[in-house]
């Protein structure tokens, strides 16, 4: 048996090391190696997908001794919550690298960072050991800092610094929570499976650990009011950085919310569920209104992420509050599928905004008009992605949000107010589409080139998957549901 | 006597090395002096390996051959070798070059005496031995700043050591013995316990540069040759902190010493990083950072005696600290002492740039580097003995430290500047060794958890 998970996990890192070891490689070689290793990673992720998950606990577990005297080990594996995210990472990093293959400014360091980020992303989703999880969680931060600081736009240093300090401050409480879980365990161990099977903390200790986790994940998700780093980072980050940040790294927060907060401190989460729910509702609405107020396309997309992640928080909070296992399964199905869909759709949106910016050197909606006529491929792709993002039935977000609202309605009907967010987001995107792509086309954009083959290769897979997930969500939902329906809290 | 001496072979080897290096210098053969010192220290390290796992005392309990003192040798002897290689660049060709190597061996010998102290007199002896050797090392360049730095260092050390000796007299009076192992007998006299302890903290705190006994450190580091600053920030400091650990092991848990240690930890970490935030001289910045890092050690010391994680965490962090701090000093030795010297380093010398980034991130405590596992264990130890608030303070300080170290990292990747890093093979060897150690200690921490 091949150690599939570990192979998938370390393939990108191997690619990065290979690239760094080559003496003075040509940019083409660098990009080819990067794309090849990301493609192999995708093959690995697909193989993991074919292996599937059993309903109970984790599957495809691989273990290796690391620090036996304190009970830390290299432990990786997947369940229905993490497997879709692993697949999402593999897809998104591959298209990001395809998109980046035209880069000529220090390509070696750049793709090495992207590949390192891929390993940390897959590692975060597959780690089953507290220390291992934290290691991946933090290394991703460092890599993203260097990516923004090295290849971002005008004000990148300040944005990168803010991102780094903000998220480091955010992630250290998790370290305390992990230590608390460790010291509370009957047998000193960092095995997350043991923490999930038998939550080690009770009462006030569990509540403190939960608060620490919530701070960490709220920063990462980001939930209002800890979201202020997000627009700054996105605006300054290079396109690939934004794709990874929004598509993958925000999911570290929501994934942690399920894996750590919900599964390791379920009782405390139930007590605090209403508070979390309120934060979710506020985030979703705030994100929607803030998006509506933007004139910069990239900031707009960034704020819609706050909105979409707000729905995930609502779904997880409902799962904690409800006592009915089937409602819980529905809520979690929706939340996990929402993470998956958001990665695809927002990834595509950030790529498309990046393409527009590369051509026009501006992202102000007011400066465009009628782009649908000048660049039809780019335009229609954006329209499709925007419709997916606003939750049109038949596209990826609909089945996810539908299930979240369904579960919410059955548990805390008042929270369905969050549904308002959908209307506002719809308004936001319709306004953006009207200003940018419809109306009179302007003279200065007449010679704008349409999508090149490289760009089509980058965007098309995401759009195809968006449609596939929207029309027939069962190919993902089956895997998710197998775990969520067996979840005991 | 015989078996006692057999257990002390590493210390004896260090002492003989120091003398041999001095003799080589008297024969005007500084090269040979260096070679003898390096080989001698490496042999002493090798001799120590045999002792791993031993837990006993020699000379009637006055010197301990235990986990702590064994690991002190395994960490400090290689660290001295690396400092010596850095020192070679600073003093090569100058008069009395060989004395530097010899003095380094003597100072390390003092640090080892401190780390294994089982008797209050060994505390005094170790403090004086390291002190005398390092005053001379700081003053070695014979320039005005160096002499001034050495003078400050000397006066500060004399006063604090005198306070320590005064306080130790209380302990002697209360317990009737100079052995640390007899300290628990003072249960009936809590005032004597705490008075003596405060005095010991003054004496060892100066050597470990804990706030508020740190004032000499930035000045001495700045005036001294860079390699000596690197040495001072690692070897005597770790020796003193290990000695403090040996002392608190014997103190009654309810005598209030943990509060003293926790207070010093908060002060050192916070003041160290706040002061580092406004330095423009990299040596002063690293000096304040090393003051703050001493504060982190105290998180482990606070748990000594009550948590099994305490000793492994202190040892692990000492190893990590030695590697990453020496590495950072070695890169600084190649670039120069001002922040602007780092401008464009990452672009001009990518490998050295990556190494510096790794050292600094490790000092912050970013996984999976050495500093992370060290701090992780320290936090665990503190939380294990209900000092969660102290761990929270330490964590907030870690964020502050990021702001400090980014002040060096950010200019390294600025466009349009090119740092002119002097290349000397010695710098390269030290940087590579420290780099490898920072990674290995991070990934293979198990080796250090005993």
Interface residues (C-beta under 8 A of the other chain):
Chain A: X66 X67 X68 X69 X70 X131 X134 X135 X138 X139 X142 X149 X150 X157 X161 X164 X165 X168 X169 X172 X173 X175 X176 X179 X180 X182 X183
Chain B: X309 X312 X361 X364 X366 X367 X368 X372 X376 X377 X379 X380 X383 X384 X388 X391 X392 X395 X396 X398 X399 X402 X403 X406 X410 X413 X445 X446 X449
